[in-house]
Amino acid sequence: MKPAALKVYLLLLAALACAWLAMHLGPLAARGSAGMPLLLGAIGLYLCSHLARMLRLALLTLDRREKAGALVAAHTLTAFPSSFLPFKVGELLRLAAFVHVFDGRSKALAVWLAERFGDVVVLSAFILALYLFNVDLPSSLRLVLLVFLLATMLGLLSLFAVAKTLVYLNRHLVLNSHSARGLLLLRASHALRLLELDIYRSLEGRLSGFALLSLLVWTLEIAALALFTPLVNDLASAGGPAFGALLSAALLANLPGGAGASGFGLYQSLVLVGLSFICMGTLYFASRKRPSRP
């Protein structure tokens, strides 16, 4: 992204954040008049979960540590618009920002896939634990669990089966294929091989740290939901059903009828707006800083 395009994006983001605050600050103040300690605790935990996400991104890019700060900034500047774009389109915005940071698709896609895979594995384990403890969960959460388990199995299959198959496929194409289609397949296979190597480099020697940070991210987010549950008036007053419905709404946040209905999405967006303003302010003051003369 060119500097002019980046300025345009930052202006649009600032305008969007200001418009959101103008529309929701009043209702947020009215909601916050009751249960303030629980509300502040939930907001603080959700903020800490995003700080943990930033640490996880920095961990995934230690092999190119000079990009860590830019990657964290890219996450911060895209988190707010990504939170309300429908059908997870916001993830494409985050991926585009990662591509801009790394000046290429392979490393950006590797970091993004590793991040998403960590989320899917942790959430699948958490939902399975809820079922084992007989927590009453909405039927929509069963679909989420099925999708997550399929994504986990496909991810593991791709890493341990497809990656090994590509070696033999490349050898076959080089020795036996001379057509345009064979060349196209060889290029695609080479791109997948580079992606596989970038994923390994992102996780090499830090898999345990990545797993712990992924667990921390979702422990904080789920704890924030648990604190917010007693403040929700349109869900069940106590127990598993209220928490299960709220968790389901959070996981389906960018789908119709998702977290916006539960109310917690407003406070999530408030945190993301604050992070956006902090990052934009940091970039502004950094751009105005003049190098000192010798």
C-alpha positions as CSV (number, residue, x, y, z in Angstrom):
1,M,0.0,0.0,0.0
2,K,1.4,3.4,-1.0
3,P,1.7,6.1,1.6
4,A,-1.1,8.1,0.0
5,A,-3.4,5.0,0.0
6,L,-2.5,4.4,3.7
7,K,-3.4,8.0,4.6
8,V,-6.8,7.6,2.8
9,Y,-7.4,4.3,4.8
10,L,-6.4,5.9,8.1
11,L,-8.8,8.9,7.4
12,L,-11.6,6.5,6.5
13,L,-10.9,4.5,9.7
14,A,-10.9,7.6,11.8
15,A,-14.2,8.8,10.3
16,L,-15.7,5.4,10.8
17,A,-14.6,5.2,14.4
18,C,-15.9,8.7,15.2
19,A,-19.2,7.9,13.5
20,W,-19.5,4.7,15.6
21,L,-18.8,6.6,18.8
22,A,-21.4,9.3,17.9
23,M,-24.0,6.6,17.3
24,H,-23.3,4.3,20.3
25,L,-21.7,6.4,23.0
26,G,-25.1,7.4,24.5
27,P,-26.5,3.9,24.6
28,L,-23.2,2.6,26.0
29,A,-23.3,5.2,28.8
30,A,-26.9,4.2,29.6
31,R,-26.0,0.5,29.7
32,G,-22.9,1.1,31.8
33,S,-24.8,2.9,34.6
34,A,-25.6,-0.5,36.2
35,G,-23.1,-3.2,37.0
36,M,-20.1,-1.0,36.4
37,P,-17.5,-3.2,38.2
38,L,-18.5,-6.3,36.1
39,L,-18.6,-4.2,32.9
40,L,-15.2,-2.7,33.4
41,G,-13.8,-6.1,34.3
42,A,-15.2,-7.6,31.0
43,I,-13.9,-4.7,29.0
44,G,-10.4,-5.1,30.6
45,L,-10.3,-8.8,30.0
46,Y,-11.3,-8.3,26.3
47,L,-8.6,-5.7,26.0
48,C,-6.0,-8.1,27.4
49,S,-7.1,-10.8,25.0
50,H,-6.2,-8.4,22.1
51,L,-2.9,-7.7,23.7
52,A,-2.3,-11.4,23.8
53,R,-3.2,-11.6,20.1
54,M,-0.6,-9.0,19.4
55,L,2.0,-11.0,21.3
56,R,1.0,-14.1,19.4
57,L,1.5,-12.2,16.1
58,A,4.9,-11.0,17.2
59,L,5.8,-14.6,18.2
60,L,4.8,-15.9,14.7
61,T,7.1,-13.4,13.0
62,L,10.2,-13.8,15.1
63,D,12.0,-15.2,12.0
64,R,11.4,-11.8,10.5
65,R,11.4,-9.8,13.7
66,E,11.8,-6.4,11.9
67,K,8.2,-6.8,10.7
68,A,6.8,-7.5,14.1
69,G,5.8,-3.9,14.9
70,A,4.3,-3.3,11.5
71,L,2.3,-6.6,11.8
72,V,0.9,-5.6,15.2
73,A,-0.1,-2.2,13.8
74,A,-1.8,-3.9,10.8
75,H,-3.8,-6.0,13.2
76,T,-4.8,-3.0,15.3
77,L,-5.8,-0.9,12.4
78,T,-8.0,-3.7,10.8
79,A,-9.5,-5.2,13.9
80,F,-12.3,-2.7,14.2
81,P,-13.6,-2.8,10.6
82,S,-13.1,-6.5,10.6
83,S,-15.4,-6.9,13.7
84,F,-18.6,-5.8,11.9
85,L,-18.0,-6.7,8.2
86,P,-20.5,-9.6,7.5
87,F,-19.7,-13.2,6.8
88,K,-16.1,-12.9,8.0
89,V,-15.1,-10.6,5.1
90,G,-13.1,-8.7,7.6
91,E,-10.5,-11.5,7.7
92,L,-9.8,-10.8,4.0
93,L,-9.0,-7.2,5.1
94,R,-6.6,-8.4,7.8
95,L,-5.0,-10.8,5.3
96,A,-4.5,-7.9,2.8
97,A,-2.9,-5.9,5.6
98,F,-0.5,-8.8,6.4
99,V,0.4,-9.1,2.7
100,H,1.3,-5.4,2.7
101,V,3.5,-5.8,5.8
102,F,5.5,-8.8,4.3
103,D,5.5,-7.6,0.7
104,G,4.3,-11.0,-0.4
105,R,1.6,-13.5,0.0
106,S,3.3,-16.6,1.3
107,K,4.6,-15.4,4.7
108,A,1.4,-13.3,5.2
109,L,-0.8,-16.3,4.5
110,A,1.3,-18.5,6.7
111,V,1.0,-16.2,9.7
112,W,-2.8,-15.8,9.1
113,L,-3.3,-19.5,8.7
114,A,-1.3,-20.3,11.8
115,E,-3.3,-17.7,13.8
116,R,-6.6,-19.1,12.6
117,F,-5.6,-22.7,13.2
118,G,-4.6,-21.9,16.8
119,D,-8.0,-20.3,17.4
120,V,-9.9,-23.3,15.9
121,V,-8.0,-25.9,17.9
122,V,-8.5,-24.0,21.2
123,L,-12.2,-23.3,20.6
124,S,-12.9,-26.9,19.5
125,A,-11.3,-28.2,22.7
126,F,-13.3,-25.7,24.8
127,I,-16.6,-26.6,23.2
128,L,-15.9,-30.3,23.6
129,A,-15.2,-29.7,27.2
130,L,-18.5,-27.9,27.6
131,Y,-20.3,-30.9,26.1
132,L,-18.4,-33.3,28.4
133,F,-19.6,-31.3,31.5
134,N,-23.2,-31.3,30.2
135,V,-23.5,-27.6,29.8
136,D,-26.7,-26.7,27.9
137,L,-25.5,-25.2,24.6
138,P,-27.6,-23.8,21.7
139,S,-27.9,-26.0,18.6
140,S,-26.0,-23.4,16.5
141,L,-22.9,-24.1,18.6
142,R,-23.0,-27.7,17.4
143,L,-22.6,-26.5,13.8
144,V,-19.7,-24.3,14.9
145,L,-18.1,-27.3,16.6
146,L,-18.6,-29.5,13.5
147,V,-17.0,-26.8,11.2
148,F,-14.1,-26.3,13.6
149,L,-13.4,-30.0,13.8
150,L,-13.5,-30.4,10.1
151,A,-11.1,-27.4,9.7
152,T,-8.8,-28.9,12.3
153,M,-8.7,-32.3,10.5
154,L,-8.2,-30.7,7.1
155,G,-5.4,-28.5,8.5
156,L,-3.6,-31.4,10.0
157,L,-4.1,-33.5,6.8
158,S,-2.7,-30.7,4.7
159,L,0.4,-30.3,6.9
160,F,1.3,-34.0,7.2
161,A,-0.2,-35.7,4.1
162,V,-0.5,-33.2,1.3
163,A,2.9,-31.6,2.0
164,K,4.6,-35.0,1.6
165,T,2.6,-35.8,-1.6
166,L,3.8,-32.6,-3.2
167,V,7.4,-33.9,-3.3
168,Y,6.4,-36.8,-5.5
169,L,4.1,-34.7,-7.6
170,N,6.8,-32.2,-8.3
171,R,9.2,-34.9,-9.3
172,H,6.6,-36.5,-11.6
173,L,5.8,-33.1,-13.3
174,V,9.4,-32.2,-13.8
175,L,10.3,-35.6,-15.4
176,N,7.1,-36.4,-17.4
177,S,5.0,-33.3,-18.0
178,H,5.8,-30.8,-20.7
179,S,2.4,-29.2,-21.2
180,A,1.1,-25.8,-20.1
181,R,-1.2,-27.5,-17.6
182,G,1.7,-29.4,-16.1
183,L,3.7,-26.2,-15.8
184,L,0.7,-24.5,-14.1
185,L,0.4,-27.4,-11.6
186,L,4.1,-27.3,-11.0
187,R,3.9,-23.5,-10.1
188,A,0.9,-24.2,-7.8
189,S,2.8,-27.0,-6.1
190,H,5.8,-24.8,-5.7
191,A,3.7,-22.1,-4.1
192,L,2.2,-24.6,-1.7
193,R,5.6,-25.8,-0.8
194,L,6.8,-22.3,0.0
195,L,3.7,-21.8,2.1
196,E,4.4,-25.0,4.0
197,L,8.0,-23.9,4.7
198,D,6.8,-20.4,5.9
199,I,4.3,-22.1,8.3
200,Y,7.1,-24.3,9.7
201,R,9.5,-21.2,10.1
202,S,6.7,-19.3,11.9
203,L,6.2,-22.1,14.4
204,E,9.7,-23.6,14.6
205,G,10.9,-23.7,18.2
206,R,7.9,-21.8,19.5
207,L,5.0,-24.2,19.1
208,S,4.4,-24.4,22.9
209,G,4.5,-20.6,23.3
210,F,2.1,-20.3,20.4
211,A,-0.3,-22.8,22.0
212,L,-0.1,-21.1,25.3
213,L,-0.8,-17.7,23.8
214,S,-3.8,-19.1,21.8
215,L,-5.1,-20.6,25.0
216,L,-4.6,-17.3,26.8
217,V,-6.4,-15.3,24.1
218,W,-9.6,-17.4,24.4
219,T,-9.4,-17.8,28.1
220,L,-9.5,-14.0,28.5
221,E,-12.3,-13.7,25.9
222,I,-14.4,-16.4,27.5
223,A,-13.8,-14.9,31.0
224,A,-15.0,-11.5,29.6
225,L,-18.1,-13.2,28.3
226,A,-18.6,-14.9,31.7
227,L,-18.4,-11.5,33.5
228,F,-20.8,-9.9,31.0
229,T,-23.4,-12.7,31.2
230,P,-25.2,-11.4,34.4
231,L,-25.6,-8.0,32.7
232,V,-27.5,-9.4,29.8
233,N,-31.3,-8.9,30.2
234,D,-32.6,-10.7,27.1
235,L,-30.9,-14.0,27.9
236,A,-31.6,-16.5,30.7
237,S,-31.0,-15.0,34.1
238,A,-28.3,-17.5,35.2
239,G,-26.6,-20.8,34.5
240,G,-25.4,-22.6,31.4
241,P,-28.1,-21.5,28.9
242,A,-27.2,-17.8,29.2
243,F,-23.5,-18.3,28.9
244,G,-23.9,-20.8,26.1
245,A,-26.1,-18.5,24.1
246,L,-23.7,-15.6,24.7
247,L,-20.8,-17.8,23.6
248,S,-22.6,-18.9,20.5
249,A,-23.4,-15.3,19.6
250,A,-19.8,-14.3,20.1
251,L,-18.5,-17.1,17.9
252,L,-21.0,-16.2,15.2
253,A,-20.3,-12.5,15.7
254,N,-20.1,-11.6,12.0
255,L,-23.1,-13.6,10.9
256,P,-26.7,-12.3,10.9
257,G,-28.2,-12.4,14.3
258,G,-24.8,-12.8,16.0
259,A,-23.1,-11.0,18.8
260,G,-24.8,-7.7,18.1
261,A,-28.0,-9.0,19.5
262,S,-26.3,-10.0,22.8
263,G,-24.9,-6.5,23.6
264,F,-21.4,-7.6,24.2
265,G,-20.5,-6.8,20.6
266,L,-20.9,-3.1,21.5
267,Y,-18.2,-3.3,24.2
268,Q,-15.9,-5.3,22.0
269,S,-16.2,-2.6,19.3
270,L,-15.5,0.1,21.9
271,V,-12.2,-1.6,22.8
272,L,-11.3,-2.0,19.2
273,V,-12.1,1.7,18.5
274,G,-9.8,2.7,21.4
275,L,-7.0,0.5,20.1
276,S,-7.5,2.0,16.6
277,F,-7.2,5.6,18.0
278,I,-4.1,4.6,20.0
279,C,-2.4,3.1,17.0
280,M,-3.3,6.0,14.7
281,G,-2.0,8.5,17.3
282,T,1.2,6.5,17.6
283,L,1.7,6.6,13.8
284,Y,0.9,10.3,13.7
285,F,3.5,11.3,16.3
286,A,6.1,8.9,14.9
287,S,5.7,10.5,11.4
288,R,6.2,14.0,12.9
289,K,9.3,13.0,14.8
290,R,12.3,14.5,13.1
291,P,15.6,12.7,13.0
292,S,18.2,14.5,15.2
293,R,21.1,16.1,13.5
294,P,24.6,14.9,14.3
